[in-house]
Amino acid sequence: MRFRGFTIVELLVVSTIIVIVATVGIIYLPDLYRTYKFNEYTYTIENLVRLAKVRAMELSTNVAVCPDTNQKSIRIVNLGTNRIIRCNVTTRCSGNNYPCVLTELRIEENFINLDGDEFRFDPRGLAYDDAQEGMSGMGVGRVCIDKERKRYFKVCVGQFGSIRIEKGDGQCGPC
């Protein structure tokens, strides 16, 4: 029995195919990373808004959702019995010091833009905005991110605490 190896032509064809596949993979890798990070932030933002509503009902307190477009961060703030939104709070929650920050999300990537309105949930899970409090049927607040102004993800919160998700092509707009 005679052993037969690979010819030089076979080795060149295989290595050429490997180089082509690797080149295509490297070209699309940054876009895949951007898509992954955008999807990760969308999941986290949706959960933060839902967490704010649950924490308000669980703690029987007012909880604010505070998007900061300058610092690209979203804070969930425990307001206690205070019904006025105060989002400039930096103190972490410990004991009964109100207002205090329950949790915060910082968006580190430059290709993701943050937009939104401050709003709060009361102990019943109803959403309010200081300017719109008492107006029935009005949209209350939103948190929106977009990826390079091409694709957006928006969490819209209605006055009765309903949470609606919108996503699509383009950039953030009103709910």
BALOLUM-358540 format. One record per residue: residue in three letters; x negated, y, z negated of N, C-alpha, C, CB in turn. Coordinates in steps of 0.2 Angstrom, whole numbers, always signed. Glycine has a CB too. Layout:
BEGIN
{site "ALA", {X, Y, Z}, {X, Y, Z}, {X, Y, Z}, {X, Y, Z}}
...
! end
This chain:
BEGIN
{site "MET", {-4, -6, +0}, {+0, +0, +0}, {-4, +6, +0}, {+5, +0, -6}}
{site "ARG", {-3, +11, +4}, {-7, +17, +5}, {-3, +23, +2}, {-9, +18, +12}}
{site "PHE", {-7, +27, -2}, {-4, +33, -5}, {-4, +38, +0}, {-7, +35, -12}}
{site "ARG", {+1, +42, +1}, {+1, +47, +6}, {+3, +54, +2}, {+6, +46, +12}}
{site "GLY", {-1, +59, +2}, {+0, +65, -1}, {+4, +70, +3}, {-7, +68, -3}}
{site "PHE", {+4, +76, +0}, {+7, +82, +4}, {+2, +85, +9}, {+10, +87, -1}}
{site "THR", {+5, +87, +15}, {+1, +90, +19}, {+1, +98, +18}, {+4, +90, +27}}
{site "ILE", {-4, +101, +20}, {-5, +108, +19}, {+1, +112, +21}, {-11, +111, +22}}
{site "VAL", {+4, +110, +27}, {+10, +114, +29}, {+16, +113, +24}, {+12, +111, +36}}
{site "GLU", {+17, +107, +22}, {+22, +106, +17}, {+21, +111, +10}, {+23, +99, +15}}
{site "LEU", {+15, +111, +8}, {+13, +115, +2}, {+14, +123, +4}, {+6, +114, +0}}
{site "LEU", {+12, +125, +10}, {+13, +132, +12}, {+21, +134, +12}, {+10, +133, +18}}
{site "VAL", {+25, +129, +15}, {+32, +130, +15}, {+35, +131, +8}, {+36, +125, +19}}
{site "VAL", {+34, +126, +4}, {+36, +126, -3}, {+34, +133, -7}, {+34, +120, -7}}
{site "SER", {+28, +135, -6}, {+25, +141, -10}, {+28, +147, -7}, {+18, +141, -9}}
{site "THR", {+30, +147, +0}, {+33, +153, +3}, {+40, +153, +0}, {+33, +152, +11}}
{site "ILE", {+44, +148, +0}, {+51, +148, -3}, {+51, +151, -10}, {+54, +141, -2}}
{site "ILE", {+46, +148, -14}, {+45, +151, -21}, {+44, +158, -22}, {+40, +147, -25}}
{site "VAL", {+40, +161, -17}, {+38, +168, -17}, {+44, +172, -15}, {+32, +169, -13}}
{site "ILE", {+48, +170, -10}, {+54, +173, -8}, {+59, +173, -14}, {+57, +170, -2}}
{site "VAL", {+60, +168, -17}, {+65, +167, -22}, {+63, +172, -28}, {+66, +160, -25}}
{site "ALA", {+57, +172, -30}, {+54, +176, -35}, {+55, +183, -34}, {+47, +174, -37}}
{site "THR", {+53, +185, -28}, {+54, +192, -26}, {+61, +195, -26}, {+51, +193, -19}}
{site "VAL", {+66, +191, -24}, {+73, +193, -24}, {+75, +193, -31}, {+77, +188, -20}}
{site "GLY", {+73, +189, -35}, {+75, +189, -42}, {+72, +195, -46}, {+72, +183, -46}}
{site "ILE", {+66, +197, -45}, {+63, +203, -48}, {+66, +209, -45}, {+55, +203, -46}}
{site "ILE", {+68, +209, -39}, {+71, +215, -37}, {+78, +216, -40}, {+73, +215, -29}}
{site "TYR", {+82, +211, -42}, {+89, +212, -45}, {+88, +212, -52}, {+93, +206, -42}}
{site "LEU", {+83, +210, -55}, {+82, +209, -63}, {+84, +216, -66}, {+75, +207, -64}}
{site "PRO", {+82, +222, -64}, {+84, +228, -68}, {+92, +229, -68}, {+81, +234, -65}}
{site "ASP", {+95, +228, -62}, {+102, +229, -62}, {+106, +223, -66}, {+104, +228, -54}}
{site "LEU", {+103, +217, -66}, {+106, +212, -70}, {+106, +214, -78}, {+103, +205, -69}}
{site "TYR", {+100, +217, -80}, {+99, +220, -87}, {+104, +225, -88}, {+92, +222, -88}}
{site "ARG", {+105, +230, -84}, {+110, +236, -85}, {+117, +233, -85}, {+109, +240, -79}}
{site "THR", {+119, +228, -81}, {+125, +225, -82}, {+126, +222, -88}, {+126, +220, -76}}
{site "TYR", {+121, +218, -90}, {+121, +214, -97}, {+122, +219, -103}, {+115, +210, -98}}
{site "LYS", {+118, +225, -103}, {+119, +229, -108}, {+125, +233, -108}, {+113, +235, -108}}
{site "PHE", {+128, +235, -102}, {+134, +238, -102}, {+140, +234, -105}, {+136, +240, -94}}
{site "ASN", {+140, +227, -103}, {+145, +223, -105}, {+144, +222, -113}, {+144, +216, -102}}
{site "GLU", {+138, +222, -115}, {+137, +221, -122}, {+140, +227, -126}, {+130, +220, -124}}
{site "TYR", {+139, +233, -124}, {+142, +239, -127}, {+149, +239, -126}, {+139, +245, -124}}
{site "THR", {+152, +237, -121}, {+159, +237, -120}, {+163, +232, -125}, {+162, +234, -113}}
{site "TYR", {+160, +226, -126}, {+162, +222, -131}, {+162, +225, -138}, {+158, +215, -131}}
{site "THR", {+156, +228, -140}, {+155, +231, -146}, {+160, +237, -148}, {+148, +233, -147}}
{site "ILE", {+161, +241, -143}, {+165, +247, -144}, {+172, +245, -145}, {+164, +251, -138}}
{site "GLU", {+174, +240, -141}, {+181, +237, -142}, {+182, +235, -149}, {+183, +232, -137}}
{site "ASN", {+177, +231, -152}, {+178, +228, -158}, {+177, +233, -164}, {+172, +223, -159}}
{site "LEU", {+173, +238, -163}, {+173, +244, -167}, {+179, +247, -168}, {+167, +249, -165}}
{site "VAL", {+183, +249, -163}, {+189, +252, -164}, {+194, +247, -167}, {+192, +254, -157}}
{site "ARG", {+194, +241, -165}, {+199, +236, -169}, {+197, +236, -176}, {+199, +229, -165}}
{site "LEU", {+190, +236, -178}, {+188, +235, -185}, {+190, +241, -189}, {+180, +235, -185}}
{site "ALA", {+190, +247, -186}, {+192, +253, -189}, {+200, +253, -191}, {+191, +260, -185}}
{site "LYS", {+204, +250, -187}, {+211, +249, -188}, {+212, +244, -194}, {+215, +247, -182}}
{site "VAL", {+208, +239, -193}, {+209, +233, -199}, {+207, +236, -205}, {+205, +227, -196}}
{site "ARG", {+201, +239, -205}, {+198, +242, -212}, {+203, +247, -215}, {+191, +245, -210}}
{site "ALA", {+206, +251, -211}, {+211, +256, -214}, {+216, +252, -217}, {+214, +261, -208}}
{site "MET", {+219, +247, -214}, {+225, +243, -217}, {+222, +239, -223}, {+228, +239, -212}}
{site "GLU", {+216, +236, -222}, {+213, +232, -228}, {+212, +236, -234}, {+207, +229, -225}}
{site "LEU", {+209, +242, -233}, {+207, +246, -239}, {+212, +251, -241}, {+200, +250, -237}}
{site "SER", {+218, +251, -237}, {+223, +256, -239}, {+220, +263, -239}, {+227, +255, -245}}
{site "THR", {+217, +265, -234}, {+213, +272, -233}, {+214, +274, -226}, {+206, +271, -236}}
{site "ASN", {+211, +280, -225}, {+211, +283, -219}, {+204, +282, -216}, {+212, +291, -219}}
{site "VAL", {+204, +279, -210}, {+197, +278, -207}, {+197, +281, -200}, {+196, +270, -206}}
{site "ALA", {+191, +285, -199}, {+190, +289, -193}, {+186, +285, -188}, {+188, +296, -194}}
{site "VAL", {+187, +286, -181}, {+183, +284, -176}, {+180, +290, -173}, {+186, +280, -171}}
{site "CYS", {+173, +291, -174}, {+170, +297, -172}, {+164, +296, -166}, {+166, +300, -178}}
{site "PRO", {+166, +297, -160}, {+161, +297, -155}, {+157, +303, -155}, {+164, +295, -148}}
{site "ASP", {+151, +303, -154}, {+146, +309, -154}, {+142, +308, -147}, {+141, +309, -160}}
{site "THR", {+145, +312, -142}, {+142, +312, -136}, {+135, +315, -135}, {+146, +316, -131}}
{site "ASN", {+133, +319, -140}, {+126, +322, -140}, {+121, +317, -142}, {+125, +328, -144}}
{site "GLN", {+123, +313, -148}, {+118, +308, -150}, {+119, +301, -147}, {+118, +308, -158}}
{site "LYS", {+124, +300, -143}, {+126, +294, -140}, {+128, +289, -146}, {+121, +292, -135}}
{site "SER", {+132, +290, -150}, {+133, +286, -156}, {+141, +286, -158}, {+129, +288, -162}}
{site "ILE", {+143, +281, -161}, {+150, +280, -163}, {+150, +278, -170}, {+154, +275, -159}}
{site "ARG", {+153, +282, -174}, {+153, +281, -182}, {+160, +279, -184}, {+151, +287, -186}}
{site "ILE", {+161, +274, -188}, {+167, +273, -191}, {+166, +275, -198}, {+169, +265, -191}}
{site "VAL", {+171, +280, -200}, {+170, +284, -206}, {+176, +283, -211}, {+169, +291, -205}}
{site "ASN", {+175, +281, -217}, {+180, +280, -222}, {+181, +287, -225}, {+178, +274, -227}}
{site "LEU", {+188, +289, -224}, {+189, +296, -226}, {+193, +296, -233}, {+194, +299, -221}}
{site "GLY", {+194, +290, -236}, {+198, +289, -242}, {+205, +292, -241}, {+194, +294, -247}}
{site "THR", {+207, +296, -246}, {+214, +298, -245}, {+214, +305, -241}, {+217, +300, -252}}
{site "ASN", {+209, +307, -239}, {+209, +313, -235}, {+211, +312, -228}, {+201, +316, -234}}
{site "ARG", {+216, +316, -225}, {+219, +315, -219}, {+216, +319, -213}, {+226, +317, -219}}
{site "ILE", {+211, +323, -215}, {+207, +327, -210}, {+201, +324, -208}, {+205, +334, -214}}
{site "ILE", {+200, +323, -202}, {+194, +320, -199}, {+188, +324, -200}, {+195, +319, -191}}
{site "ARG", {+183, +321, -203}, {+176, +324, -204}, {+171, +319, -201}, {+175, +325, -212}}
{site "CYS", {+168, +320, -196}, {+164, +316, -193}, {+156, +317, -194}, {+165, +316, -185}}
{site "ASN", {+155, +323, -197}, {+148, +325, -198}, {+145, +321, -204}, {+147, +332, -199}}
{site "VAL", {+148, +316, -206}, {+146, +312, -212}, {+140, +307, -210}, {+152, +308, -215}}
{site "THR", {+135, +307, -215}, {+129, +303, -214}, {+128, +298, -219}, {+123, +306, -213}}
{site "THR", {+132, +299, -225}, {+131, +295, -231}, {+134, +288, -230}, {+134, +298, -237}}
{site "ARG", {+131, +282, -231}, {+133, +276, -231}, {+138, +274, -237}, {+128, +270, -231}}
{site "CYS", {+143, +270, -236}, {+148, +268, -241}, {+145, +264, -246}, {+154, +265, -238}}
{site "SER", {+146, +266, -252}, {+144, +263, -258}, {+148, +265, -264}, {+136, +263, -260}}
{site "GLY", {+152, +261, -267}, {+157, +263, -272}, {+163, +267, -269}, {+153, +267, -277}}
{site "ASN", {+164, +272, -273}, {+170, +276, -271}, {+168, +283, -268}, {+175, +277, -277}}
{site "ASN", {+163, +284, -265}, {+161, +290, -262}, {+164, +291, -255}, {+153, +291, -262}}
{site "TYR", {+168, +296, -255}, {+172, +297, -248}, {+170, +305, -246}, {+179, +296, -249}}
{site "PRO", {+170, +306, -240}, {+169, +302, -234}, {+163, +298, -234}, {+171, +305, -228}}
{site "CYS", {+163, +292, -231}, {+156, +289, -230}, {+157, +284, -223}, {+155, +284, -236}}
{site "VAL", {+151, +283, -221}, {+150, +279, -215}, {+151, +272, -216}, {+144, +281, -211}}
{site "LEU", {+156, +268, -213}, {+156, +261, -214}, {+151, +257, -209}, {+163, +259, -212}}
{site "THR", {+151, +260, -203}, {+146, +257, -198}, {+145, +262, -192}, {+149, +250, -195}}
{site "GLU", {+140, +261, -189}, {+138, +265, -183}, {+135, +261, -178}, {+133, +271, -186}}
{site "LEU", {+136, +263, -172}, {+133, +260, -165}, {+130, +266, -162}, {+139, +257, -161}}
{site "ARG", {+123, +265, -160}, {+119, +270, -156}, {+118, +267, -150}, {+113, +271, -160}}
{site "ILE", {+119, +270, -144}, {+118, +268, -138}, {+111, +271, -136}, {+123, +271, -133}}
{site "GLU", {+106, +266, -135}, {+99, +268, -134}, {+98, +269, -126}, {+95, +262, -136}}
{site "GLU", {+102, +266, -122}, {+100, +266, -115}, {+102, +272, -111}, {+104, +260, -111}}
{site "ASN", {+98, +275, -107}, {+99, +281, -104}, {+104, +281, -98}, {+92, +284, -101}}
{site "PHE", {+105, +275, -95}, {+110, +274, -90}, {+117, +273, -92}, {+108, +268, -86}}
{site "ILE", {+118, +273, -99}, {+125, +273, -101}, {+127, +280, -104}, {+126, +267, -106}}
{site "ASN", {+133, +282, -102}, {+135, +289, -105}, {+141, +287, -109}, {+137, +293, -99}}
{site "LEU", {+142, +291, -114}, {+147, +290, -119}, {+151, +297, -119}, {+144, +289, -126}}
{site "ASP", {+158, +296, -120}, {+163, +301, -120}, {+168, +299, -124}, {+166, +303, -113}}
{site "GLY", {+172, +303, -127}, {+178, +301, -132}, {+180, +307, -136}, {+176, +296, -136}}
{site "ASP", {+186, +305, -140}, {+189, +310, -144}, {+189, +307, -151}, {+196, +312, -142}}
{site "GLU", {+189, +311, -156}, {+189, +309, -163}, {+196, +308, -165}, {+186, +314, -168}}
{site "PHE", {+198, +302, -168}, {+204, +300, -171}, {+204, +296, -177}, {+208, +297, -165}}
{site "ARG", {+209, +295, -180}, {+209, +291, -186}, {+215, +286, -187}, {+208, +295, -192}}
{site "PHE", {+214, +281, -191}, {+219, +276, -192}, {+221, +278, -200}, {+217, +269, -191}}
{site "ASP", {+228, +278, -201}, {+230, +279, -208}, {+231, +272, -211}, {+237, +283, -208}}
{site "PRO", {+233, +271, -217}, {+233, +265, -221}, {+238, +260, -218}, {+235, +266, -228}}
{site "ARG", {+243, +262, -214}, {+248, +258, -210}, {+245, +256, -203}, {+254, +262, -209}}
{site "GLY", {+239, +258, -201}, {+237, +256, -195}, {+239, +261, -189}, {+239, +249, -193}}
{site "LEU", {+243, +266, -191}, {+245, +271, -186}, {+239, +276, -184}, {+251, +275, -188}}
{site "ALA", {+238, +278, -178}, {+233, +282, -176}, {+235, +290, -176}, {+230, +280, -169}}
{site "TYR", {+231, +294, -178}, {+232, +301, -178}, {+226, +305, -176}, {+234, +303, -185}}
{site "ASP", {+227, +311, -173}, {+222, +316, -171}, {+225, +322, -175}, {+222, +316, -163}}
{site "ASP", {+220, +326, -178}, {+222, +332, -182}, {+226, +337, -177}, {+216, +335, -184}}
{site "ALA", {+225, +337, -171}, {+228, +342, -167}, {+235, +339, -164}, {+224, +344, -160}}
{site "GLN", {+236, +333, -164}, {+242, +330, -162}, {+246, +327, -167}, {+240, +325, -156}}
{site "GLU", {+244, +327, -173}, {+248, +324, -179}, {+255, +326, -178}, {+245, +325, -185}}
{site "GLY", {+260, +321, -179}, {+267, +322, -179}, {+270, +322, -172}, {+268, +328, -182}}
{site "MET", {+266, +322, -167}, {+269, +323, -160}, {+270, +316, -157}, {+265, +327, -155}}
{site "SER", {+277, +314, -157}, {+278, +307, -155}, {+276, +305, -147}, {+285, +305, -156}}
{site "GLY", {+274, +299, -146}, {+273, +297, -139}, {+266, +300, -136}, {+278, +299, -135}}
{site "MET", {+262, +304, -140}, {+256, +306, -137}, {+251, +301, -137}, {+254, +313, -140}}
{site "GLY", {+246, +301, -133}, {+240, +298, -133}, {+236, +301, -138}, {+236, +297, -126}}
{site "VAL", {+232, +297, -143}, {+229, +300, -148}, {+221, +301, -147}, {+230, +296, -154}}
{site "GLY", {+218, +295, -145}, {+211, +296, -144}, {+208, +290, -140}, {+208, +295, -151}}
{site "ARG", {+202, +291, -138}, {+199, +287, -133}, {+191, +287, -135}, {+200, +289, -126}}
{site "VAL", {+188, +281, -133}, {+181, +280, -133}, {+179, +277, -126}, {+178, +276, -139}}
{site "CYS", {+175, +280, -122}, {+174, +278, -116}, {+166, +278, -114}, {+177, +283, -111}}
{site "ILE", {+164, +273, -111}, {+157, +273, -109}, {+157, +272, -101}, {+152, +267, -112}}
{site "ASP", {+152, +274, -98}, {+151, +273, -91}, {+144, +271, -89}, {+154, +278, -86}}
{site "LYS", {+143, +267, -84}, {+136, +265, -82}, {+135, +269, -76}, {+136, +257, -80}}
{site "GLU", {+130, +274, -76}, {+128, +278, -71}, {+133, +281, -67}, {+123, +274, -66}}
{site "ARG", {+139, +283, -70}, {+145, +286, -67}, {+148, +282, -61}, {+143, +293, -64}}
{site "LYS", {+146, +275, -61}, {+149, +271, -56}, {+154, +266, -59}, {+143, +267, -53}}
{site "ARG", {+154, +264, -65}, {+159, +259, -68}, {+160, +262, -75}, {+156, +252, -68}}
{site "TYR", {+166, +261, -77}, {+168, +264, -84}, {+172, +258, -88}, {+172, +270, -84}}
{site "PHE", {+172, +259, -95}, {+176, +255, -99}, {+178, +260, -105}, {+171, +249, -103}}
{site "LYS", {+185, +260, -105}, {+188, +264, -110}, {+193, +261, -115}, {+192, +270, -106}}
{site "VAL", {+193, +263, -121}, {+197, +260, -126}, {+202, +266, -128}, {+193, +258, -133}}
{site "CYS", {+208, +265, -126}, {+213, +271, -127}, {+217, +269, -133}, {+218, +272, -121}}
{site "VAL", {+219, +273, -138}, {+222, +272, -144}, {+229, +276, -144}, {+218, +273, -150}}
{site "GLY", {+234, +273, -144}, {+241, +277, -145}, {+243, +279, -152}, {+246, +273, -141}}
{site "GLN", {+248, +283, -152}, {+250, +286, -159}, {+252, +280, -164}, {+255, +291, -158}}
{site "PHE", {+255, +275, -161}, {+257, +270, -166}, {+252, +265, -167}, {+264, +267, -163}}
{site "GLY", {+246, +266, -165}, {+240, +261, -167}, {+239, +256, -161}, {+242, +258, -173}}
{site "SER", {+243, +257, -155}, {+241, +252, -150}, {+235, +254, -147}, {+247, +253, -145}}
{site "ILE", {+231, +248, -145}, {+225, +249, -142}, {+225, +246, -135}, {+219, +245, -147}}
{site "ARG", {+223, +250, -130}, {+223, +248, -123}, {+216, +249, -120}, {+229, +252, -119}}
{site "ILE", {+215, +244, -116}, {+208, +243, -113}, {+209, +245, -106}, {+205, +237, -114}}
{site "GLU", {+205, +250, -103}, {+205, +251, -96}, {+198, +251, -94}, {+208, +258, -95}}
{site "LYS", {+197, +248, -88}, {+190, +248, -85}, {+191, +248, -77}, {+187, +241, -87}}
{site "GLY", {+186, +251, -74}, {+186, +251, -67}, {+180, +255, -64}, {+192, +255, -65}}
{site "ASP", {+180, +257, -58}, {+175, +260, -54}, {+176, +268, -55}, {+175, +259, -47}}
{site "GLY", {+170, +271, -56}, {+170, +278, -57}, {+168, +280, -64}, {+177, +281, -56}}
{site "GLN", {+170, +286, -66}, {+168, +288, -73}, {+174, +289, -77}, {+164, +295, -72}}
{site "CYS", {+172, +291, -84}, {+178, +291, -89}, {+182, +297, -87}, {+174, +292, -95}}
{site "GLY", {+189, +296, -89}, {+194, +301, -88}, {+198, +301, -94}, {+197, +301, -82}}
{site "PRO", {+204, +305, -94}, {+209, +304, -100}, {+213, +297, -99}, {+214, +310, -99}}
{site "CYS", {+216, +296, -105}, {+220, +290, -105}, {+226, +291, -102}, {+221, +287, -112}}
! end
